[in-house]
Amino acid sequence: MNKSIHTCCTITSFIFALNSLPGLAGAVTRAPVTGELLVSEVMANPAAVTDSLGEWFELFNPTIDSLILNNLVISDNGSNLHRINTEIPLVIDSGEYFVLARNGDISVNGGVAADYVYSGFTLGNTSDAIIISSDDIEITRLEYSSGFSQSGKSTELFQLPGAIENYQLTPDSFVYGAEDIGTPGAAGSSELPVSTVPVPAAIWLFGSGLIGLCGIGKRRKLLI
């Protein structure tokens, strides 16, 4: 058998076996674990309204499951801290964006349709950190410094992974509400991918050099 055909068959069999494992065939609703949420956009310095009214940031769910946000803690490297506390379930579905804001009144917050309103947490205009944790276990973290934000513009994650070098100011064509620049609750200049292969499997495939053969890299959007 041709070596490349054999390799492709091996990959296909491997992925089929992974997707046949219990719990992989269908999505579930559960709490997130480390690395399963991303800070996808940050409006640290609105211009249309004051910071106290118009600050917001956005989370993205890159998994195939729906993730529960209740009881997660938002904090920074200082004293800012807020625990998500609501009687209704807060769920971010696979591939969806979720907006957390300081003010939920769309008529005064610059036109942001917030999914959740927090308190006790502010965003520095020049430097700060957004840390999401659960029971002292860190789920995700974004730390930024000078040059990250600009007045009247959000900063978006335009490609994975969620490293600081993969953030950019949102392009001017994306205007919302009271004329600030951003895409709260929606994809920005590029749509972030959802993982269709479990993280351990994706790591193995990349490490073995098999992803990308036989067009798999084109057919599936993979996240590691």
N, C-alpha and C positions, 0 to 999 in steps of 0.2 A: 504493500500500500504506500502511496505517496506520503512522504513525511508530513507535509503541510496539511493534507487531508486528515491524516491520523491525529494531528494536533488539534485540528478543528473539531473532530469528533470527540476528542477527549474533553475539550472545553465545553462543548454542547452537553455532553453527559454530566460533567461536573456541575454546570449551572442548573440542569434539570434536577439533579439530585438535591441541590441546595433548596430549590424552590419546592421540592416535594417534602421537605422536612416539616414537622408539625409547627404551626404558627406562622410559617412563611407564606402560605398560599393566600391567606386573607389578612387584611389589616385589622388591628385591634386598637382600643383606646386605653392608654396607659400613661404613667408618669414618665417624663424624660430622664435619660441618664446622660452622663458626661459626653459632650460633643454632639448632642442631638438637637440643639437649638442654635441658631445663628443670629447675631445682631446684624440685620440686613440694611438698616438705614438709621441715621441719627440727625435730628434737627436740634442742634445745640444752641443756635444763635439766630432765632427768627428776626426778621426785620419788619414784617407787617404788624406785629403785635409785640408786647413785651415778653421777655423770657418766661416770666411767671405764668403767662397765659398760653404761650405758643410752643414750649418745648415738647418734644416727643421723640420716641425711638420705636423701632420696628423689629419684630422677631420673625424669623422664617423657619418653617419646619421642613427639613430636607429628608425626612424618613417616610416610609410607606404607611406608618401608623398615625393615628390621631393622638396628640400629646396633651395631657392635662396640666394646666398652669397653676391651678389652685395651690396655695401654700408655698409657692416658690418665693425666694427672697431676692429682691433687687438691692444691690449695694454698690459702693465704690471702695476706694482704698482709704477713705476717711470715715466720717461718722454717718454718712447718708445710709439709710436703711429703710426698706419698705417690704412688708410681707403681703403677697397677693391674698386678699381675704374677701371673699364674696360668697353669698349663699348659693348662687347659681354656678353650675360647672363652667369653667372657662377652658375651652378646648380649641386648639389650633390644629386643623386638619392637615393631612399630607399636602405639601406644596403650597400651603397658604401663608399669607403675611398677616401679622397681628400687631396692631398699633397700641402702644401704651403712652399716655400723655398726662401732662400736669393739670390740664383743664379739659373737660369733656363737652363744654358748651360750644358748638360749632359756630355760633354767632359772634363769639368773642375770642376764640382761640386761633383765629387765622384760617378757619375752614377745614380743620382736621376732624375727620370722623373717627373718634377714638373707640377702641374695643375695650379699653380698661383705663381708669384714671387712678394714678398713684399719688401719694403724698410722701413727704419726708425724704425726697430724692430730687436733686437738681443736676443739670448738666453744665459743666464748665465750658466757657467759650473757647479756651485755648488748650486746656488739658483736663483729662478726667478719666474715669473708668466706669464701665457698665459690667457688673458681675451678676450673673444669675446662678443661684445655688439652691440646693434642697438638702436640709438637714446637714449643713456644713459641707456638703459635697458639691463642688463646683460643676455646673452644667456648661456654662459658656462664659467667656470674658472678652471684652474689648477695651483696650487701653489706648488712648490717643493723646497726642501732644500738639504743639504749635504747628499750624498749617493744615490741620485736619478739617477744621470747620471754617466757614465764611458766612458773614452776615447775610441772612435771607436765603441761604442755600443749605439743603441737607447734604449729607455725605453718604454715599451708597456703596454697598458691597456689589461689585460688578462681575466677579468671578470667584470660584472656589480655589483653594480653601479660604477660610475666614481670617487670613493673615492681614496685618495692617496695610501691607503694600498692595492689597487687592481692593482697597477702598479708594473712591474718587468723589469729587464734588459732582452732584447730580447735574446733568446737562441742562442748559437754559431752556430747552424746549419743554421741559416738564414743569408746568406751572399748576399750582393748586390753590383753591380757596381765595385768599386775599392777596394773591400774586407773589407769594414766596415760591421758591423752587424746591420741588420734592415730589415723591410718589407715595404718600402714606397709604399703606394697605394694599399696594399693588406692586407689580414688577417694575423695575426702573429701566435703565438703558439696556439691560440684558436680563433674561429670565434665568433664575437660579435653578439648577437641576435637582431632581429628587432621586435618591438612591433606590435602585431596584434589586441590588444585591446586598446582602448583609455585610456590615463593615469587615468582619474577619475574612470573609470570602473575597471581598474586593481587594483587601491588602495582599492576600495570597496571590490573586490573579495578576496584580501589578508587579509584585515581587518576582513572579515567575516569568514575567515578560509575555504572558499569553493574551492579555487584553490588547485589543487593536488588531489581532489577527482575524482573518475571515470577516472583517467588517463589524465585529462585535462592538468596537469602540464607537462606531457610527450609529448602530441600531439602539444601543443602550446608553443612557446618560448615567454615569457612575460617579459616586461621591466617596472619597476616603478622607 
